[in-house]
Amino acid sequence: MQRRQFIKGASMLMAAGAIAPLAQANINSQVSASTAAFTSGKYRILALVFDDYETLDLHGPVEMLGHMPNTEIKLVAATEIVRSYQGPRVVADCLTTNTYDCDLLLIPGGMGTRTLINDLPLRQWLIEQVGRSQNVFTVCTGTALLAMTSVLNGRKATTNKMAFQWVTSLNANPQWQAKARWVFDGKFLTSSGVSAGTDAALFWVKHLHGAAEAQRIQTLTEYDWNADPLNDPYAAA
């Protein structure tokens, strides 16, 4: 509890530009000491974050998935403090210096993916981390980060329709779906732009726990769920 309170307070100071170097060093040591050991028996979700990630890509699915019973969510990043595209920052639970066993790897999109597609260490980490993940869930241009590897080759997949040409140009081998709110093929769940990730997250709740649980979370969050994966109003022409 003390660690969470310290990090929360320090993160708020950093977002305000008021954090001192000593406080930053304390955060670094505490996060670096984390082994990302998930609690035994929990459904383990590992979410990748990076500078200029899209907030709703991450926090929309986290809101829905986090209401599932017996679920634990951790953030992984290359650095301890990560800034979203909209400005607010988050503190990573663990670092991409290691890979981790998990049930679901969540990869949001955002403007930061434009530079990350050229990040060779991240590419190698993703290949290894996908191998240790039971399933992989991408939102928006998060699919681009998988497209820069070969893990989607031969699989049906989709992505943000406003960035569809860019993402699909990275790799011609996936079976790109130009009209889909989300696609589930093999171990990969890929979704379209931004809010589509929240729709896909509720689909994943239904996939794991049934329609009643998805409906419970939809009602709890007062969210108007688009439950049809083919109902894609932003589909590429």
ROTI-73960 format. One line per 3 residues: number of its first residue (from 1); their letters; for each residue x, y, z of C-alpha. Coordinates in steps of 0.25 Angstrom, whole numbers, m for minus. Layout:
// residues N
NUM> a> X:Y:Z  ...
This chain:
// residues 237
1> mqr> 0:0:0  11:10:4  18:7:m10
4> rqf> 5:10:m18  3:23:m10  17:27:m12
7> ikg> 17:25:m27  3:31:m29  7:44:m21
10> asm> 20:45:m29  14:42:m42  4:54:m40
13> lma> 16:63:m36  23:59:m49  11:61:m57
16> aga> 11:75:m51  25:77:m54  29:78:m40
19> iap> 36:65:m37  50:66:m31  62:57:m36
22> laq> 62:50:m23  48:46:m24  50:41:m38
25> ani> 62:33:m33  53:26:m23  42:23:m33
28> nsq> 53:17:m42  58:8:m31  44:3:m27
31> vsa> 40:0:m41  53:m6:m45  52:m15:m33
34> sta> 38:m20:m38  39:m34:m44  25:m33:m50
37> aft> 21:m46:m42  6:m47:m44  m2:m52:m32
40> sgk> m4:m67:m33  m18:m71:m39  m21:m58:m45
43> yri> m24:m55:m60  m11:m48:m64  m12:m36:m73
46> lal> 1:m29:m77  m1:m15:m84  10:m9:m92
49> vfd> 11:6:m91  20:16:m98  22:31:m100
52> dye> 10:37:m108  1:25:m106  m14:28:m108
55> tld> m21:29:m95  m34:22:m99  m27:11:m106
58> lhg> m21:7:m92  m31:11:m82  m44:8:m89
61> pve> m40:m7:m90  m34:m7:m76  m47:m1:m70
64> mlg> m55:m13:m76  m45:m24:m74  m42:m19:m60
67> hmp> m56:m22:m56  m55:m37:m59  m54:m46:m47
70> nte> m40:m50:m42  m32:m41:m52  m19:m34:m50
73> ikl> m13:m23:m59  1:m18:m60  8:m8:m69
76> vaa> 21:m11:m76  29:m1:m83  44:3:m87
79> tei> 44:14:m76  38:15:m63  30:28:m66
82> vrs> 22:28:m79  15:40:m85  2:38:m92
85> yqg> m1:46:m105  m11:55:m97  m1:58:m86
88> prv> m4:50:m74  7:40:m69  7:26:m64
91> vad> 17:18:m56  21:5:m61  20:m8:m52
94> clt> 31:m14:m60  41:m12:m71  43:m18:m85
97> tnt> 57:m22:m81  50:m35:m78  38:m43:m83
100> ydc> 27:m49:m75  17:m60:m75  3:m54:m76
103> dll> m11:m58:m81  m13:m46:m89  m3:m36:m95
106> lip> m10:m23:m98  m4:m13:m108  m10:1:m110
109> ggm> m7:10:m122  m5:24:m123  5:34:m130
112> gtr> 16:28:m123  15:15:m132  20:24:m144
115> tli> 34:23:m138  33:10:m130  32:2:m143
118> ndl> 47:5:m145  51:1:m131  58:m12:m133
121> plr> 60:m16:m118  45:m14:m116  42:m23:m129
124> qwl> 50:m34:m122  44:m32:m109  30:m33:m115
127> ieq> 34:m46:m123  38:m52:m109  27:m46:m101
130> vgr> 16:m51:m111  22:m65:m109  20:m64:m94
133> sqn> 6:m59:m96  m6:m68:m97  m14:m57:m105
136> vft> m10:m43:m111  m20:m32:m112  m16:m19:m120
139> vct> m24:m6:m121  m23:4:m133  m9:5:m138
142> gta> m4:m4:m127  m6:m14:m139  5:m7:m146
145> lla> 15:m12:m135  11:m26:m138  11:m24:m153
148> mts> 26:m20:m152  29:m35:m148  24:m48:m154
151> vln> 14:m52:m143  2:m48:m151  6:m54:m164
154> grk> m6:m62:m170  m15:m57:m159  m28:m49:m161
157> att> m25:m35:m155  m30:m21:m155  m26:m7:m150
160> nkm> m30:8:m149  m37:11:m162  m31:25:m163
163> afq> m17:19:m163  m21:6:m170  m12:9:m182
166> wvt> 0:12:m174  m1:0:m165  m4:m10:m176
169> sln> 8:m5:m184  17:m10:m173  14:m24:m176
172> anp> 6:m30:m187  5:m44:m181  m6:m43:m171
175> qwq> m20:m44:m177  m24:m30:m174  m39:m27:m172
178> aka> m43:m14:m177  m57:m15:m171  m57:m20:m157
181> rwv> m59:m14:m143  m50:m25:m138  m44:m38:m142
184> fdg> m41:m51:m134  m32:m61:m141  m23:m71:m134
187> kfl> m17:m64:m122  m19:m50:m127  m30:m40:m125
190> tss> m28:m28:m133  m37:m16:m133  m40:m3:m141
193> gvs> m38:11:m136  m38:16:m122  m52:13:m116
196> agt> m53:0:m124  m43:m5:m113  m54:m4:m103
199> daa> m64:m11:m111  m53:m22:m114  m50:m23:m99
202> lfw> m65:m26:m96  m65:m36:m106  m53:m42:m99
205> vkh> m61:m42:m86  m72:m50:m93  m62:m59:m99
208> lhg> m56:m63:m85  m68:m61:m76  m81:m61:m85
211> aae> m91:m51:m89  m97:m48:m75  m83:m44:m70
214> aqr> m81:m35:m82  m95:m29:m80  m92:m27:m65
217> iqt> m79:m19:m68  m86:m11:m80  m97:m7:m70
220> lte> m88:m4:m59  m79:6:m68  m92:11:m75
223> ydw> m85:8:m88  m93:7:m101  m86:m6:m107
226> nad> m85:m8:m121  m85:m23:m120  m85:m26:m135
229> pln> m70:m28:m141  m75:m25:m155  m82:m12:m151
232> dpy> m71:m3:m155  m76:11:m158  m61:16:m160
235> aaa> m57:5:m170  m47:7:m180  m53:10:m194
